[in-house]
Protein backbone atom coordinates (compact mmCIF):
# COMPACT_ATOMS: atom_id res chain seq x y z
CA UNK A 1 0.00 0.00 0.00
CA UNK A 2 2.84 2.38 0.85
CA UNK A 3 4.60 1.59 -2.42
CA UNK A 4 1.41 2.40 -4.31
CA UNK A 5 1.07 5.73 -2.46
CA UNK A 6 4.71 6.60 -3.22
CA UNK A 7 4.24 5.66 -6.86
CA UNK A 8 1.08 7.77 -7.01
CA UNK A 9 2.89 10.73 -5.42
CA UNK A 10 5.77 10.46 -7.89
CA UNK A 11 3.32 10.22 -10.79
CA UNK A 12 1.44 13.30 -9.56
CA UNK A 13 4.70 15.24 -9.12
CA UNK A 14 5.86 14.33 -12.62
CA UNK A 15 2.47 15.29 -14.03
CA UNK A 16 2.58 18.71 -12.33
CA UNK A 17 6.20 19.24 -13.39
CA UNK A 18 5.37 18.28 -16.99
CA UNK A 19 2.40 20.65 -16.99
CA UNK A 20 4.54 23.51 -15.68
CA UNK A 21 7.32 22.78 -18.18
CA UNK A 22 4.91 22.62 -21.10
CA UNK A 23 3.38 25.89 -19.93
CA UNK A 24 6.81 27.55 -19.79
CA UNK A 25 7.82 26.08 -23.16
CA UNK A 26 4.59 27.20 -24.83
CA UNK A 27 4.40 30.65 -23.30
CA UNK A 28 8.12 31.32 -22.90
CA UNK A 29 9.75 33.21 -20.07
CA UNK A 30 7.03 35.86 -20.02
CA UNK A 31 4.36 33.19 -19.86
CA UNK A 32 2.04 34.61 -17.26
CA UNK A 33 1.85 38.04 -18.89
CA UNK A 34 1.08 36.45 -22.25
CA UNK A 35 -1.49 34.15 -20.68
CA UNK A 36 -3.15 37.10 -18.94
CA UNK A 37 -3.24 39.03 -22.24
CA UNK A 38 -4.98 36.10 -23.93
CA UNK A 39 -7.42 35.68 -21.05
CA UNK A 40 -8.12 39.40 -21.11
CA UNK A 41 -8.98 39.18 -24.80
CA UNK A 42 -11.31 36.24 -24.16
CA UNK A 43 -13.02 38.00 -21.25
CA UNK A 44 -13.43 41.22 -23.24
CA UNK A 45 -14.93 39.39 -26.21
CA UNK A 46 -17.37 37.50 -23.95
CA UNK A 47 -18.46 40.73 -22.23
CA UNK A 48 -18.97 42.50 -25.58
CA UNK A 49 -20.97 39.52 -26.87
CA UNK A 50 -23.12 39.58 -23.72
CA UNK A 51 -23.79 43.31 -24.11
CA UNK A 52 -24.73 42.90 -27.79
CA UNK A 53 -27.15 40.08 -26.96
CA UNK A 54 -28.59 42.06 -24.05
CA UNK A 55 -29.22 45.06 -26.32
CA UNK A 56 -30.89 42.76 -28.87
CA UNK A 57 -33.18 41.10 -26.31
CA UNK A 58 -34.11 44.37 -24.55
CA UNK A 59 -34.74 46.02 -27.94
CA UNK A 60 -36.98 43.16 -29.08
CA UNK A 61 -39.00 43.24 -25.87
CA UNK A 62 -39.19 47.05 -26.02
CA UNK A 63 -40.48 47.09 -29.60
CA UNK A 64 -43.07 44.44 -28.71
CA UNK A 65 -44.18 46.44 -25.68
CA UNK A 66 -44.54 49.66 -27.70
CA UNK A 67 -46.50 47.88 -30.45
CA UNK A 68 -48.80 46.31 -27.85
CA UNK A 69 -49.41 49.62 -26.07
CA UNK A 70 -50.20 51.47 -29.31
CA UNK A 71 -52.41 48.80 -30.89
CA UNK A 72 -55.95 49.99 -31.60
CA UNK A 73 -58.23 47.13 -32.68
CA UNK A 74 -60.74 47.84 -35.46
CA UNK A 75 -63.42 45.28 -34.66
CA UNK A 76 -66.19 46.86 -36.78
CA UNK A 77 -64.29 46.47 -40.04
CA UNK A 78 -63.17 42.95 -39.15
CA UNK A 79 -66.78 41.70 -39.16
CA UNK A 80 -67.17 42.85 -42.76
CA UNK A 81 -64.21 40.71 -43.79
CA UNK A 82 -65.01 37.20 -45.09
CA UNK A 83 -61.98 35.62 -43.41
CA UNK A 84 -62.51 33.57 -40.30
CA UNK A 85 -61.85 35.40 -37.06
CA UNK A 86 -59.49 33.73 -34.67
CA UNK A 87 -60.69 33.21 -31.15
CA UNK A 88 -57.21 32.54 -29.76
CA UNK A 89 -54.15 34.69 -30.07
CA UNK A 90 -50.62 33.43 -29.63
CA UNK A 91 -47.96 35.77 -28.33
CA UNK A 92 -44.28 35.37 -29.08
CA UNK A 93 -42.47 32.42 -30.49
CA UNK A 94 -40.55 29.45 -29.23
CA UNK A 95 -37.00 29.20 -30.46
CA UNK A 96 -34.18 26.86 -29.70
CA UNK A 97 -31.99 27.98 -26.79
CA UNK A 98 -29.02 26.55 -28.68
CA UNK A 99 -29.50 29.32 -31.24
CA UNK A 100 -28.60 31.92 -28.62
CA UNK A 101 -25.67 29.82 -27.42
CA UNK A 102 -24.26 29.53 -30.95
CA UNK A 103 -24.80 33.21 -31.71
CA UNK A 104 -23.19 34.12 -28.37
CA UNK A 105 -20.11 32.04 -29.18
CA UNK A 106 -20.02 33.32 -32.78
CA UNK A 107 -20.26 36.97 -31.76
CA UNK A 108 -17.59 36.38 -29.08
CA UNK A 109 -15.26 34.90 -31.72
CA UNK A 110 -15.88 37.82 -34.06
CA UNK A 111 -15.20 40.27 -31.22
CA UNK A 112 -12.00 38.41 -30.32
CA UNK A 113 -10.80 38.60 -33.93
CA UNK A 114 -11.56 42.33 -34.02
CA UNK A 115 -9.76 42.93 -30.69
CA UNK A 116 -6.70 40.92 -31.75
CA UNK A 117 -6.46 42.60 -35.15
CA UNK A 118 -6.91 46.03 -33.53
CA UNK A 119 -4.04 45.29 -31.14
CA UNK A 120 -1.84 44.05 -33.99
CA UNK A 121 -2.39 47.02 -36.30
CA UNK A 122 -3.03 49.94 -33.93
CA UNK A 123 -1.54 49.10 -30.53
Backbone as ProteinMPNN parsed JSONL, in Angstrom:
{"seq_chain_A": "XXXXXXXXXXXXXXXXXXXXXXXXXXXXXXXXXXXXXXXXXXXXXXXXXXXXXXXXXXXXXXXXXXXXXXXXXXXXXXXXXXXXXXXXXXXXXXXXXXXXXXXXXXXXXXXXXXXXXXXXXXX", "coords_chain_A": {"N_chain_A": [[0.818, -1.191, 0.0], [1.954, 1.22, 0.785], [3.931, 1.482, -1.117], [2.388, 1.833, -3.386], [1.209, 4.314, -2.795], [3.496, 5.929, -2.753], [4.299, 5.639, -5.4], [2.116, 6.795, -6.661], [2.332, 9.414, -5.709], [4.766, 10.187, -6.858], [4.052, 9.992, -9.544], [2.072, 11.986, -9.649], [3.635, 14.224, -9.051], [5.395, 14.272, -11.227], [3.544, 14.698, -13.237], [2.569, 17.269, -12.592], [4.97, 18.712, -12.813], [5.536, 18.28, -15.535], [3.357, 19.59, -16.655], [3.839, 22.235, -15.825], [6.31, 22.658, -17.128], [5.574, 22.371, -19.818], [3.879, 24.521, -20.0], [5.672, 26.645, -19.592], [7.351, 26.236, -21.779], [5.556, 26.609, -23.906], [4.543, 29.214, -23.489], [6.824, 30.672, -23.016], [9.378, 32.693, -21.386], [8.041, 34.887, -20.45], [5.562, 33.977, -19.668], [3.233, 34.176, -17.956], [2.343, 36.797, -18.278], [1.708, 36.824, -20.98], [-0.25, 34.855, -21.008], [-2.177, 36.122, -19.404], [-2.801, 38.268, -21.065], [-4.021, 36.927, -23.192], [-6.199, 35.777, -21.845], [-7.465, 38.105, -21.055], [-8.303, 39.116, -23.506], [-10.148, 37.136, -24.221], [-12.029, 37.395, -22.14], [-12.871, 40.051, -22.559], [-14.043, 39.81, -25.12], [-16.151, 38.052, -24.549], [-17.671, 39.614, -22.77], [-18.393, 41.775, -24.433], [-19.918, 40.375, -26.327], [-21.996, 39.514, -24.665], [-23.147, 41.995, -23.979], [-24.018, 42.884, -26.509], [-25.947, 40.906, -27.098], [-27.689, 41.378, -24.966], [-28.592, 43.975, -25.559], [-29.946, 43.377, -27.936], [-32.013, 41.626, -27.026], [-33.374, 43.232, -25.111], [-34.131, 45.318, -26.807], [-35.856, 43.953, -28.585], [-37.914, 43.136, -26.852], [-38.717, 45.667, -25.99], [-39.669, 46.879, -28.394], [-41.82, 45.167, -28.933], [-43.393, 45.713, -26.677], [-44.014, 48.437, -27.073], [-45.459, 48.274, -29.493], [-47.627, 46.755, -28.607], [-48.78, 48.456, -26.697], [-49.627, 50.581, -28.305], [-51.5, 49.518, -30.005], [-54.535, 49.606, -31.686], [-57.486, 48.104, -31.873], [-59.643, 47.336, -34.631], [-62.535, 46.448, -34.656], [-65.064, 46.654, -35.858], [-64.689, 46.821, -38.683], [-63.525, 44.37, -39.097], [-65.566, 42.506, -38.942], [-66.835, 42.773, -41.344], [-65.159, 41.546, -43.071], [-64.516, 38.566, -44.925], [-62.893, 36.556, -44.071], [-62.099, 34.063, -41.613], [-62.492, 34.722, -38.179], [-60.093, 34.629, -35.639], [-60.241, 32.98, -32.513], [-58.38, 32.64, -30.622], [-55.283, 33.928, -29.578], [-51.888, 33.899, -30.199], [-48.949, 34.712, -28.495], [-45.677, 35.792, -29.077], [-42.855, 33.605, -29.749], [-41.437, 30.345, -29.961], [-38.202, 29.484, -29.694], [-35.133, 27.755, -30.348], [-32.983, 27.273, -27.596], [-30.342, 26.753, -28.095], [-29.728, 28.224, -30.3], [-29.246, 30.839, -29.348], [-27.004, 30.275, -27.815], [-25.133, 29.472, -29.771], [-25.026, 31.816, -31.339], [-24.047, 33.546, -29.404], [-21.485, 32.486, -28.908], [-20.439, 32.728, -31.505], [-20.529, 35.545, -31.947], [-18.808, 36.293, -29.904], [-16.413, 35.162, -30.839], [-16.049, 36.657, -33.192], [-15.758, 39.202, -32.056], [-13.397, 38.748, -30.618], [-11.583, 38.334, -32.715], [-11.661, 40.872, -33.877], [-10.661, 42.434, -31.744], [-8.072, 41.349, -31.44], [-6.956, 41.857, -33.987], [-7.099, 44.635, -33.956], [-5.3, 45.228, -31.89], [-2.974, 44.283, -33.087], [-2.598, 45.929, -35.357], [-3.026, 48.622, -34.571], [-2.291, 49.039, -31.796]], "CA_chain_A": [[0.0, 0.0, 0.0], [2.841, 2.379, 0.853], [4.599, 1.586, -2.415], [1.406, 2.4, -4.31], [1.073, 5.732, -2.46], [4.707, 6.603, -3.22], [4.242, 5.659, -6.861], [1.082, 7.766, -7.014], [2.888, 10.73, -5.423], [5.769, 10.46, -7.887], [3.318, 10.219, -10.787], [1.443, 13.305, -9.557], [4.696, 15.236, -9.121], [5.858, 14.325, -12.616], [2.471, 15.294, -14.026], [2.581, 18.707, -12.329], [6.201, 19.239, -13.394], [5.374, 18.281, -16.988], [2.404, 20.648, -16.986], [4.541, 23.509, -15.68], [7.317, 22.776, -18.183], [4.914, 22.615, -21.098], [3.38, 25.891, -19.932], [6.807, 27.546, -19.795], [7.82, 26.076, -23.156], [4.59, 27.196, -24.831], [4.404, 30.654, -23.301], [8.125, 31.316, -22.897], [9.75, 33.206, -20.067], [7.03, 35.857, -20.018], [4.358, 33.185, -19.859], [2.036, 34.609, -17.256], [1.855, 38.035, -18.894], [1.084, 36.455, -22.254], [-1.486, 34.153, -20.675], [-3.15, 37.105, -18.944], [-3.244, 39.033, -22.236], [-4.977, 36.097, -23.928], [-7.418, 35.676, -21.047], [-8.122, 39.403, -21.107], [-8.982, 39.178, -24.801], [-11.308, 36.244, -24.158], [-13.021, 38.002, -21.246], [-13.426, 41.223, -23.24], [-14.931, 39.392, -26.208], [-17.37, 37.501, -23.95], [-18.464, 40.728, -22.233], [-18.969, 42.496, -25.575], [-20.971, 39.518, -26.873], [-23.122, 39.576, -23.723], [-23.788, 43.308, -24.114], [-24.726, 42.903, -27.794], [-27.148, 40.081, -26.957], [-28.595, 42.058, -24.046], [-29.221, 45.058, -26.322], [-30.89, 42.76, -28.875], [-33.182, 41.1, -26.312], [-34.114, 44.367, -24.552], [-34.74, 46.015, -27.939], [-36.982, 43.163, -29.082], [-38.997, 43.242, -25.867], [-39.189, 47.051, -26.015], [-40.483, 47.09, -29.599], [-43.074, 44.442, -28.712], [-44.177, 46.445, -25.681], [-44.535, 49.658, -27.696], [-46.503, 47.879, -30.445], [-48.799, 46.313, -27.848], [-49.406, 49.622, -26.066], [-50.203, 51.472, -29.311], [-52.411, 48.796, -30.886], [-55.951, 49.989, -31.602], [-58.232, 47.134, -32.685], [-60.738, 47.843, -35.456], [-63.419, 45.282, -34.664], [-66.189, 46.86, -36.779], [-64.29, 46.471, -40.045], [-63.166, 42.952, -39.148], [-66.777, 41.704, -39.161], [-67.171, 42.849, -42.759], [-64.213, 40.705, -43.787], [-65.011, 37.203, -45.086], [-61.981, 35.624, -43.411], [-62.509, 33.568, -40.303], [-61.852, 35.399, -37.062], [-59.49, 33.725, -34.665], [-60.694, 33.207, -31.148], [-57.208, 32.537, -29.761], [-54.146, 34.691, -30.068], [-50.619, 33.433, -29.626], [-47.957, 35.772, -28.327], [-44.285, 35.37, -29.079], [-42.472, 32.418, -30.49], [-40.553, 29.455, -29.225], [-36.998, 29.198, -30.458], [-34.183, 26.865, -29.695], [-31.994, 27.982, -26.786], [-29.018, 26.554, -28.678], [-29.504, 29.317, -31.245], [-28.603, 31.925, -28.618], [-25.668, 29.821, -27.424], [-24.26, 29.525, -30.947], [-24.798, 33.212, -31.707], [-23.189, 34.121, -28.366], [-20.114, 32.039, -29.18], [-20.022, 33.32, -32.777], [-20.256, 36.972, -31.757], [-17.595, 36.379, -29.082], [-15.265, 34.904, -31.719], [-15.877, 37.823, -34.064], [-15.2, 40.272, -31.222], [-11.998, 38.413, -30.321], [-10.804, 38.599, -33.931], [-11.555, 42.328, -34.02], [-9.76, 42.932, -30.695], [-6.704, 40.922, -31.751], [-6.462, 42.601, -35.154], [-6.913, 46.027, -33.526], [-4.035, 45.289, -31.141], [-1.843, 44.052, -33.991], [-2.395, 47.021, -36.299], [-3.033, 49.942, -33.932], [-1.542, 49.104, -30.534]], "C_chain_A": [[0.862, 1.255, 0.0], [3.549, 2.58, -0.485], [3.662, 2.211, -3.446], [1.249, 3.897, -4.068], [2.29, 6.513, -2.941], [4.702, 6.718, -4.747], [3.237, 6.712, -7.334], [1.594, 9.193, -6.813], [3.922, 11.125, -6.475], [5.083, 10.768, -9.216], [2.676, 11.606, -10.782], [2.476, 14.412, -9.681], [5.207, 15.387, -10.541], [4.813, 14.998, -13.495], [2.444, 16.81, -13.837], [3.81, 19.348, -12.954], [6.091, 19.32, -14.912], [4.425, 19.392, -17.419], [3.077, 22.015, -16.897], [5.573, 23.711, -16.786], [6.673, 23.05, -19.53], [4.34, 24.023, -21.144], [4.506, 26.873, -20.227], [7.323, 27.45, -21.224], [6.865, 26.766, -24.12], [4.569, 28.715, -24.715], [5.735, 31.381, -23.134], [8.374, 31.855, -21.501], [8.754, 34.239, -19.563], [5.648, 35.227, -20.109], [3.119, 33.748, -19.212], [1.484, 35.906, -17.822], [1.139, 37.735, -20.206], [-0.242, 35.73, -22.017], [-2.55, 35.139, -20.231], [-3.671, 37.936, -20.116], [-4.259, 38.233, -23.051], [-6.284, 35.955, -23.164], [-8.188, 36.99, -21.061], [-8.883, 39.569, -22.416], [-10.242, 38.322, -24.793], [-12.402, 36.858, -23.3], [-13.664, 39.214, -21.905], [-14.393, 40.82, -24.346], [-16.221, 38.788, -25.662], [-18.261, 38.606, -23.39], [-19.126, 41.506, -23.365], [-20.099, 41.686, -26.201], [-22.201, 39.541, -25.975], [-23.872, 40.893, -23.868], [-24.576, 43.392, -25.42], [-26.012, 42.082, -27.705], [-28.162, 40.726, -26.011], [-29.322, 43.198, -24.75], [-30.261, 44.494, -27.287], [-32.162, 42.308, -28.154], [-34.019, 42.238, -25.734], [-34.795, 45.152, -25.672], [-35.952, 45.284, -28.487], [-38.174, 43.256, -28.137], [-39.572, 44.656, -25.869], [-40.067, 47.351, -27.219], [-41.83, 46.378, -29.458], [-43.978, 45.155, -27.722], [-44.802, 47.693, -26.294], [-45.638, 49.326, -28.697], [-47.775, 47.451, -29.72], [-49.526, 47.494, -27.225], [-50.132, 50.502, -27.087], [-51.211, 50.789, -30.226], [-53.846, 49.236, -30.617], [-56.744, 49.02, -32.474], [-59.392, 47.804, -33.427], [-61.724, 46.694, -35.662], [-64.554, 45.445, -35.679], [-65.839, 46.454, -38.21], [-63.914, 45.0, -40.173], [-64.401, 42.081, -39.399], [-67.205, 41.731, -40.622], [-66.282, 41.95, -43.611], [-64.722, 39.263, -43.815], [-64.137, 36.197, -44.345], [-62.509, 35.224, -42.038], [-61.754, 34.313, -39.213], [-61.262, 34.361, -36.116], [-60.045, 34.034, -33.286], [-59.555, 33.035, -30.146], [-56.058, 33.289, -30.412], [-52.89, 34.146, -29.401], [-49.636, 34.59, -29.597], [-46.567, 35.162, -28.349], [-44.034, 34.16, -29.94], [-41.547, 31.588, -29.621], [-39.382, 29.121, -30.133], [-36.087, 28.282, -29.671], [-33.208, 27.677, -28.849], [-30.572, 27.802, -27.317], [-28.685, 27.641, -29.691], [-28.781, 30.469, -30.556], [-27.199, 31.535, -28.165], [-24.698, 29.936, -28.598], [-24.0, 30.965, -31.39], [-23.908, 33.901, -30.682], [-21.731, 33.76, -28.62], [-19.592, 32.67, -30.476], [-19.688, 34.796, -32.65], [-19.005, 37.161, -30.902], [-16.349, 36.124, -29.927], [-14.994, 36.085, -32.65], [-15.278, 38.987, -33.28], [-13.737, 40.007, -30.891], [-11.111, 38.678, -31.53], [-10.616, 40.099, -34.129], [-10.581, 42.9, -32.995], [-8.312, 42.581, -31.016], [-6.148, 41.694, -32.942], [-6.259, 44.078, -34.818], [-5.593, 46.178, -32.78], [-2.825, 45.099, -32.05], [-1.549, 45.28, -34.855], [-2.271, 48.381, -35.622], [-2.094, 49.98, -32.726], [-0.433, 48.231, -30.505]], "O_chain_A": [[0.557, 2.231, -0.686], [3.742, 3.711, -0.93], [4.085, 3.017, -4.274], [1.163, 4.672, -5.021], [2.156, 7.617, -3.469], [5.056, 7.756, -5.307], [3.492, 7.431, -8.3], [1.331, 10.075, -7.631], [3.947, 12.27, -6.927], [5.482, 11.689, -9.929], [2.725, 12.32, -11.783], [2.231, 15.424, -10.338], [5.428, 16.503, -11.009], [5.15, 15.773, -14.39], [2.312, 17.554, -14.809], [3.71, 20.414, -13.562], [6.504, 20.311, -15.513], [4.659, 20.058, -18.427], [2.91, 22.854, -17.783], [5.697, 24.811, -17.325], [7.17, 23.871, -20.302], [4.314, 24.651, -22.203], [4.335, 27.812, -21.003], [7.691, 28.462, -21.821], [7.307, 27.437, -25.053], [4.577, 29.42, -25.725], [5.754, 32.612, -23.114], [7.665, 31.515, -20.554], [8.64, 34.442, -18.354], [4.691, 35.853, -20.565], [2.06, 33.8, -19.837], [0.268, 36.096, -17.843], [0.097, 38.317, -20.505], [-1.224, 35.955, -22.725], [-3.708, 35.018, -20.631], [-4.854, 38.271, -20.158], [-5.24, 38.789, -23.543], [-7.36, 36.005, -23.76], [-9.419, 36.993, -21.078], [-9.989, 40.108, -22.428], [-11.283, 38.737, -25.3], [-13.572, 36.847, -23.682], [-14.88, 39.388, -21.819], [-15.453, 41.428, -24.492], [-17.285, 38.989, -26.249], [-19.483, 38.538, -23.522], [-20.301, 41.861, -23.265], [-21.131, 42.249, -26.569], [-23.328, 39.583, -26.469], [-25.103, 40.906, -23.877], [-25.688, 43.919, -25.434], [-27.057, 42.519, -28.186], [-29.367, 40.626, -26.237], [-30.526, 43.375, -24.567], [-31.339, 45.069, -27.441], [-33.268, 42.58, -28.622], [-35.245, 42.218, -25.849], [-35.926, 45.607, -25.5], [-36.96, 45.907, -28.818], [-39.31, 43.435, -28.576], [-40.786, 44.828, -25.761], [-41.1, 48.008, -27.083], [-42.865, 46.932, -29.826], [-45.194, 45.196, -27.906], [-45.978, 47.978, -26.068], [-46.65, 50.025, -28.748], [-48.88, 47.753, -30.172], [-50.757, 47.532, -27.222], [-51.152, 51.106, -26.758], [-51.73, 51.427, -31.142], [-54.309, 49.238, -29.477], [-56.679, 49.108, -33.7], [-60.033, 48.718, -32.91], [-61.739, 46.053, -36.713], [-64.963, 44.464, -36.299], [-66.642, 45.798, -38.873], [-63.982, 44.445, -41.27], [-64.285, 41.019, -40.011], [-67.869, 40.805, -41.088], [-66.625, 41.632, -44.75], [-65.297, 38.792, -42.834], [-64.594, 35.1, -44.025], [-63.263, 35.958, -41.4], [-60.542, 34.511, -39.302], [-61.883, 33.335, -35.839], [-60.286, 35.189, -32.937], [-59.744, 33.259, -28.95], [-55.891, 33.281, -31.631], [-52.849, 33.959, -28.185], [-49.515, 35.348, -30.56], [-46.316, 34.138, -27.713], [-44.871, 33.747, -30.742], [-40.955, 32.085, -28.663], [-39.557, 28.547, -31.207], [-36.268, 28.073, -28.472], [-32.659, 28.67, -29.328], [-29.693, 28.612, -27.021], [-27.516, 27.949, -29.921], [-27.823, 31.019, -31.099], [-26.302, 32.378, -28.135], [-23.582, 30.432, -28.445], [-22.88, 31.301, -31.776], [-23.097, 34.753, -31.046], [-20.85, 34.617, -28.555], [-18.439, 33.096, -30.539], [-18.677, 35.253, -33.184], [-18.225, 38.082, -31.143], [-15.336, 36.801, -29.75], [-13.843, 36.462, -32.866], [-14.392, 39.682, -33.777], [-12.924, 40.931, -30.884], [-10.003, 39.193, -31.382], [-9.533, 40.546, -34.506], [-9.762, 43.756, -33.331], [-7.423, 43.423, -30.88], [-5.0, 42.136, -32.914], [-5.34, 44.708, -35.342], [-4.852, 47.135, -33.005], [-1.77, 45.687, -31.812], [-0.388, 45.631, -35.062], [-1.48, 49.214, -36.066], [-1.215, 50.838, -32.639], [0.286, 48.179, -29.508]]}, "name": "protein", "num_of_chains": 1, "seq": "XXXXXXXXXXXXXXXXXXXXXXXXXXXXXXXXXXXXXXXXXXXXXXXXXXXXXXXXXXXXXXXXXXXXXXXXXXXXXXXXXXXXXXXXXXXXXXXXXXXXXXXXXXXXXXXXXXXXXXXXXXX"}
